[in-house]
């Protein structure tokens, strides 16, 4: 199989730096993990916080730690270094080629959506707290068998609540409809589409940092090449 991951993000209107951070890391036993962190507040302090969380998570994933333990370990670390005074919403999306599963690990109130190959959409929205505040905390984990045609979508609160201040926040069903129409080979198009719609709802002035992470699974080719591209504007 082949996996494609794409990210689109923008800071809160009037700010240069975003408190939403996304990184990708290869799993030592096969596969790749995308880490999405939404730091408390906005601007430079939120950016430092989310990057702290993401860096620790990357280290643990690269060391071969399982995703649930990664989330708990990052929580323990953040709670210790910041004395339980700050929080971060965290999502891990892992394509594990050893178990041939998509592993979704959540410490966020924002749902993660997964479209199965048959077109049905799973809404992963079990209540769970962000990391960093309480001394003991567990993530919510879902493990879904990989299949060609699968698409997963994770967004931060800025996207999920877009339009709220204008009285027109979009329902999660609209996100699900966008997911159902997505081509798993065109994840950048999906991420850009979701971000553009969120910005439209906020009248092109994002009320919060926004980040979109899209993951698609298709039948693999013969070359087994791994590619990555980054585009950044400021």
N, C-alpha and C positions, 0 to 999 in steps of 0.2 A: 504494500500500500504506500501511498504518498500523502504527506501532511503538508498543508500550507497554512501559515500563520501570518496575520496582518494586524497592524495597529494604526489607529488614527487618534490624535489627541490635540487639545487646544487649552490654553490657560484661561482662567476667569478673565472677563473683560477688564481691561485697564492694567493687567499684570503681564510681566514678561515670562515669569517662571511658573510652571505648573506643579501642584502638589501631588499629581498622579504620576506614578512611575511604572514602566513596563520593561521587563527584561526577559530574554530567552536563554535557557541553559540546556546543554545536552545531558541526558541521563547516562551515568556510567554503565548501566546494564542494557542500554538501548532505548532510544526515544528522545523526546524533548519536552521540557516544561516551560510554560509561559507563566510569569509571575506578575500580577497586577496589584498595586498597592495605592490606596487613596489616603494620603496623610491628613491628619486633622488640621483644619483651618486652610489658609491659602498662602501663596507666595513662597518666599525663600525658606521660611521655617518649615512649611509643609513639605517642600521639596526635599530638604535635608532629612526630614523624618521618613518620608516614603523611600528615599534612596537607602537610608540605614536599614530599613526593613527588607527591601529587595536584595541588598548586598548580603545580608545574613541568610536569607532564604536561598540565594544562589549557591552560597558556600555549602549549605547543608545538602541541597540536591546533588551538587557535584561530588559530595562525599558519600553518596549512595543512601542517604537517609530517606525513609518512606515519607510520602507527602503529608500524612496526618501528623507524623512526628516533626516534620519540618515546620508546620504551622504552630504546633505547640512550642517547639524550640524557639521560634522567632518571637512568639508571645512572651515566653519566659525572659528572653533577652531584653525585649523592649520594656517589659515591666521592671526589670532590674535596673537598667541604665537610665530610665526616665521616671522611676519611683511611682509608677502607676498613674502618672498625671496626664498622659497623652494617649490617644487611640489612633489606630489605623485599620481601615477595612482592607482585607487581604483575600485574594483569589489565586489559586494555583490551578492551571489547566494543563494536564500532563497526557501526552500520547505515549503510552508505555508499550514498546514493541515486544517486550518479553512476555507480558501478560495479554497483549493485544486488547488493551482496554483504554478508554478515555477516563481519566481520574479527575474528578472535579472536587476541589477542596475549598470550602467557603468559610470566611469569617466576615460576612457582610450582610446587610439587610437587603441588598439589591439582588434580584433573582439572576441566575445563570440559565440560559436557554440552550437546549440541545435538540436539534432536528435529526430524527432518525432517517435511515435510508428510505423508509416507506412514507415519509412526509409528516409523520406525527411529531409533535413537539413536546419535549419534557420541560416542565417549568420547575427548576430547582430553587425553591424559595423557603425551605424550612427555616424558622427563626433561629438566629445565631448572633452572638455579640461580636463586635470588632475586637481585635487584639489590643493588649496594652493596659487595660484598666483594672480588671479583676485579677486577683492573684492566681486563680486556677481557671482555665478556660479550655474548651475543646472545639475543634472545627466540626463542620458538617461535611461528610464525604459521600460522594456517589461514584460508583465504578460502573461504566457502561461499555459493553463489548464494541470494539471498533468495527465499522462497516463502511464500505465505499458509499459515498453520498452523505455521510454524516457532516453536520455543521454545528459548531458551538459558538455562542456569543456571550461575552462578559462585558459589562460596562460599569463605569463608576457612577456615583450618585448624581453628578452634574448632568449626565446624559439621562438617567432614569427619571429625574425630577424636572427636566427641561420644560419650560413653559408654565411652570407652577405660578410664578409671580404675575403672569398675564392671564391666569385663570383657564389655561388650556393644556394642562399636563397630559401627555399621551398615555393611553392605556397600554398595559403590557401585551394585550392582544395585538396591537399594531406592530410591536416589535416581533411578535411571533409570526405575523403575516410577512414581514420583511424577510425573516429567516426562511420561511417556507419557499420563497421565490428565489433564494440565493443559489448561485452556482458554486459548488465547493472548490472549484479551481480558481475562482475569482474572489478571494477573500479581501483583497484590498478594496475592491469595488464595494463590497458589503460594508466594511468598516467606514469607508468614506461616505457612503449613503446614510448610514445611521448617524454619523457625526453631523453631516449636513442638515439632516432633519431636526436633530436636537438644537442646532444653532438657529435654524429657522424658527423653532418654537420660542426661543429666547430672543428673537428679533436681531440676530447676529451679534448679540452682546451677552455672551455666556454668563449666567449668574453664578457659576461654580466651575472649577476645573472639570474638563471633560476628557474621558479616554474610552476608547472602544478596542476590544480585542476579539478578533474573529479567527476561528480555526476550522479548516475544511479537510476532509479525508476523501481521497479518491484512489482508484486503482493505480498502482505504481508502474513506472516505465522500466526500461532495461538498463539505463545508464547509471542509476543509483547515485546520482550527483546530489549534493546538498548546496543550496544557494541561499543567500541572504542579501537583502538590499535595504537601504535606509535613505529616506528623504527628509530633510529638516529645513525649515524656513524660520527666519526671525527678523 
